[in-house]
Amino acid sequence: MGKLDGKIAVITGASSGIGLATAKEFVREGAYVYMMARRQKVLDDAVAEVGPNASGVQGDVSNLKDLDRLYAQIAQEKGRIDVVFANAAVPALELFGEITEEKYDLIFNINLRGLLFTAQKALPLMASGGSIILCGSNATTVTGPMLTTYSASKAGVRSFAHTWTQEWKDRNLRVNVVSPGPTDTAIFRGTGFPEEMVQGFIDHVVGKVPAGRMGRPEEIAKAVTFLASEDSSFIRGVELFVDGGMTSL
């Protein structure tokens, strides 16, 4: 018997990395998963990899019409949602003084605005006892150079969880944050910086990890599954750091 048997779950940013690993883990634990991502071909391949207990819905969380289309499909096909993992995010490595308005808007439109409406638009379908997991980052606590907008956007995620825990307590909904540390995903390669600069940043960050390595997407997925399941039934409003001990230093 799986920890998520019979649950209906939504995962945004689900076509790769932590999102894809979590979709696989949710299905292994008995859930049916709706996977949302921006790139159709990549999403199609990811859904095929997860298997028959998953559906793909192409969309961008910063486009509210895309979110409406996602939830309309779920309402028609399943009628409820038990778990939301608001995972979609974009990276940012940028020197202060070189931050552009366009890049600022991109980061906050996806990492914060998109996450907010992912959760808010799910509310009418959320079953009592449901779980909403927000993807944060330990960069809010263990921050550094070139992380001005990224760290700030993820700090807002933590604030959302605290507020929503209070606002939604009468709905019997749990809201928590999982905050990964440096994780071996393609996000580190999508910054637009030269490869040697990105690798230097990774080496610098990993040097601060007591575990001595980057995390694996599957390890983050296990933590998300815990927060989605009844194993965490008395846990609300927490930020669970999955970062190899970085925030304990």
C-alpha positions as CSV (number, residue, x, y, z in Angstrom):
1,M,0.0,0.0,0.0
2,G,1.4,3.4,-1.0
3,K,1.6,6.5,1.0
4,L,-0.5,8.4,-1.6
5,D,-2.9,5.7,-2.7
6,G,-5.8,7.2,-4.5
7,K,-4.6,10.8,-4.3
8,I,-4.9,13.3,-7.1
9,A,-1.7,15.4,-7.3
10,V,-0.6,18.5,-9.3
11,I,3.1,19.2,-10.0
12,T,4.3,22.3,-11.8
13,G,7.7,22.5,-13.4
14,A,7.3,18.7,-13.8
15,S,9.2,17.9,-16.9
16,S,12.7,17.6,-15.4
17,G,14.8,17.7,-12.3
18,I,13.0,17.8,-8.9
19,G,9.5,18.0,-10.5
20,L,10.0,14.9,-12.7
21,A,11.6,13.0,-9.8
22,T,8.6,13.9,-7.6
23,A,6.1,12.8,-10.2
24,K,7.8,9.4,-10.4
25,E,7.8,9.1,-6.6
26,F,4.2,10.2,-6.3
27,V,3.1,7.6,-8.8
28,R,5.2,4.9,-7.1
29,E,3.3,5.7,-3.9
30,G,-0.1,5.4,-5.6
31,A,-1.1,8.9,-6.8
32,Y,-2.4,10.1,-10.1
33,V,-0.3,13.1,-11.2
34,Y,-1.1,16.0,-13.4
35,M,2.3,17.3,-14.7
36,M,2.6,20.9,-16.0
37,A,5.5,22.4,-17.8
38,R,6.2,25.0,-20.5
39,R,7.9,22.9,-23.2
40,Q,5.5,20.5,-24.9
41,K,8.0,18.0,-26.3
42,V,10.0,17.8,-23.1
43,L,6.7,17.4,-21.1
44,D,5.5,14.6,-23.4
45,D,8.7,12.7,-22.9
46,A,8.5,13.2,-19.1
47,V,4.9,11.9,-19.0
48,A,5.9,8.9,-21.0
49,E,8.7,8.3,-18.5
50,V,6.4,8.5,-15.5
51,G,3.8,6.1,-17.0
52,P,0.0,5.7,-17.3
53,N,-0.9,7.3,-14.0
54,A,0.2,10.7,-15.2
55,S,-1.2,13.4,-17.6
56,G,0.6,16.3,-19.1
57,V,-0.8,19.8,-19.4
58,Q,1.4,22.3,-21.3
59,G,1.4,25.7,-19.7
60,D,3.3,28.5,-18.0
61,V,2.4,29.2,-14.3
62,S,2.9,33.0,-15.0
63,N,0.0,32.8,-17.5
64,L,-3.2,32.6,-15.5
65,K,-5.2,31.3,-18.4
66,D,-2.9,28.3,-18.5
67,L,-3.5,27.6,-14.9
68,D,-7.3,28.0,-15.4
69,R,-7.0,25.4,-18.2
70,L,-5.1,23.0,-16.0
71,Y,-7.6,23.1,-13.2
72,A,-10.6,23.0,-15.6
73,Q,-9.3,19.7,-17.0
74,I,-8.8,18.3,-13.5
75,A,-12.3,19.4,-12.4
76,Q,-13.8,17.6,-15.4
77,E,-11.7,14.4,-15.1
78,K,-11.2,13.9,-11.4
79,G,-13.3,16.5,-9.5
80,R,-10.8,17.2,-6.8
81,I,-7.1,17.7,-5.8
82,D,-5.4,16.2,-2.8
83,V,-1.8,17.4,-3.3
84,V,-0.2,20.4,-5.0
85,F,3.5,20.7,-5.4
86,A,4.2,24.2,-6.7
87,N,7.6,23.6,-8.0
88,A,8.0,25.7,-11.2
89,A,10.8,28.2,-10.9
90,V,13.6,29.7,-12.9
91,P,17.2,30.3,-11.8
92,A,19.1,33.6,-11.6
93,L,22.8,34.3,-11.3
94,E,23.3,38.0,-11.8
95,L,25.7,40.6,-10.5
96,F,24.1,43.4,-8.6
97,G,24.3,46.5,-10.9
98,E,23.6,44.3,-13.9
99,I,20.0,43.2,-13.1
100,T,17.7,44.1,-15.9
101,E,14.0,44.9,-15.6
102,E,13.2,42.0,-17.9
103,K,15.1,39.4,-15.8
104,Y,13.6,40.8,-12.6
105,D,10.1,40.4,-14.0
106,L,10.8,36.9,-15.3
107,I,12.0,35.7,-11.9
108,F,9.2,37.1,-9.8
109,N,6.5,36.3,-12.4
110,I,7.3,32.6,-12.3
111,N,8.9,32.1,-8.8
112,L,6.5,34.1,-6.8
113,R,3.4,35.3,-8.8
114,G,3.1,32.0,-10.6
115,L,3.4,30.0,-7.4
116,L,0.8,32.1,-5.6
117,F,-1.8,31.6,-8.3
118,T,-0.9,27.9,-8.7
119,A,-2.0,27.5,-5.1
120,Q,-4.9,30.0,-5.1
121,K,-6.6,28.6,-8.2
122,A,-6.3,25.1,-6.8
123,L,-8.3,26.0,-3.7
124,P,-11.8,25.4,-5.0
125,L,-10.8,21.8,-5.9
126,M,-8.7,21.0,-2.8
127,A,-10.1,18.2,-0.6
128,S,-10.2,18.5,3.2
129,G,-6.9,17.3,4.6
130,G,-5.1,18.2,1.4
131,S,-1.5,19.2,1.2
132,I,0.1,22.1,-0.6
133,I,3.9,22.0,-0.8
134,L,5.8,25.0,-2.0
135,C,9.3,24.7,-3.4
136,G,11.6,27.2,-1.7
137,S,15.4,27.2,-1.5
138,N,18.0,27.3,1.2
139,A,19.3,30.4,-0.7
140,T,17.0,32.4,1.6
141,T,19.3,31.5,4.5
142,V,22.6,30.5,3.0
143,T,22.8,33.1,0.3
144,G,25.7,34.6,-1.6
145,P,26.8,36.7,-4.5
146,M,24.7,36.9,-7.7
147,L,21.5,35.7,-5.9
148,T,19.8,39.0,-5.3
149,T,16.5,38.3,-7.2
150,Y,16.5,34.5,-6.8
151,S,16.9,34.6,-3.0
152,A,14.3,37.4,-2.6
153,S,11.8,35.5,-4.7
154,K,12.2,32.3,-2.6
155,A,12.0,34.3,0.7
156,G,8.5,35.3,-0.5
157,V,7.6,31.6,-0.8
158,R,8.4,31.0,2.8
159,S,6.3,34.0,3.8
160,F,3.4,32.6,1.8
161,A,3.5,29.4,3.7
162,H,3.3,31.1,7.1
163,T,0.4,33.3,6.0
164,W,-1.6,30.6,4.3
165,T,-1.2,28.3,7.2
166,Q,-3.2,30.8,9.3
167,E,-5.7,31.7,6.6
168,W,-6.5,28.1,5.6
169,K,-6.7,26.4,8.9
170,D,-10.5,26.2,8.8
171,R,-10.2,24.4,5.4
172,N,-8.0,21.7,7.0
173,L,-5.3,22.3,4.5
174,R,-1.6,21.8,5.2
175,V,0.9,24.2,3.7
176,N,4.6,23.6,3.9
177,V,7.8,24.5,2.1
178,V,10.5,22.1,1.0
179,S,13.8,24.0,0.5
180,P,16.5,22.2,-1.4
181,G,20.1,23.1,-1.3
182,P,22.3,22.7,-4.4
183,T,20.8,19.9,-6.4
184,D,22.2,18.2,-9.5
185,T,19.6,19.4,-12.0
186,A,19.7,21.2,-15.3
187,I,18.7,24.5,-13.6
188,F,22.4,25.2,-12.9
189,R,23.1,25.1,-16.6
190,G,20.2,27.5,-17.5
191,T,21.6,30.7,-16.1
192,G,23.1,32.0,-19.3
193,F,26.6,32.5,-17.7
194,P,29.7,30.9,-19.2
195,E,30.2,27.2,-18.3
196,E,33.4,27.9,-16.3
197,M,31.7,30.6,-14.2
198,V,28.7,28.3,-13.5
199,Q,31.1,25.4,-12.6
200,G,33.0,27.8,-10.3
201,F,29.8,28.8,-8.6
202,I,28.8,25.1,-8.1
203,D,32.3,24.2,-6.7
204,H,32.0,27.1,-4.3
205,V,28.6,26.1,-3.1
206,V,29.4,22.4,-2.7
207,G,32.3,23.4,-0.6
208,K,29.9,24.7,1.9
209,V,27.8,21.4,2.1
210,P,28.6,19.2,5.1
211,A,27.5,16.2,3.1
212,G,30.3,17.0,0.6
213,R,28.2,16.8,-2.6
214,M,25.1,18.1,-4.4
215,G,21.8,16.6,-3.7
216,R,19.9,14.3,-6.1
217,P,16.4,15.1,-7.3
218,E,15.2,11.8,-6.0
219,E,16.3,12.9,-2.5
220,I,14.2,16.0,-2.7
221,A,11.3,14.0,-4.1
222,K,11.3,11.8,-1.0
223,A,11.0,14.9,1.3
224,V,8.1,16.2,-0.9
225,T,6.3,12.9,-0.7
226,F,6.6,12.9,3.1
227,L,5.0,16.4,3.2
228,A,2.3,15.2,0.8
229,S,1.4,12.1,2.8
230,E,-0.3,11.4,6.1
231,D,3.1,10.9,7.7
232,S,3.3,14.7,8.0
233,S,-0.4,15.1,9.2
234,F,0.7,17.3,12.2
235,I,3.2,19.4,10.3
236,R,2.0,22.8,9.0
237,G,3.8,26.0,8.1
238,V,7.3,24.5,8.2
239,E,10.3,25.0,6.0
240,L,12.0,21.6,5.5
241,F,15.6,22.1,4.4
242,V,16.9,19.3,2.3
243,D,20.4,20.6,1.7
244,G,23.0,18.3,3.1
245,G,23.3,20.3,6.4
246,M,24.2,23.7,4.9
247,T,21.6,25.6,7.0
248,S,22.8,23.9,10.2
249,L,26.2,25.6,10.0
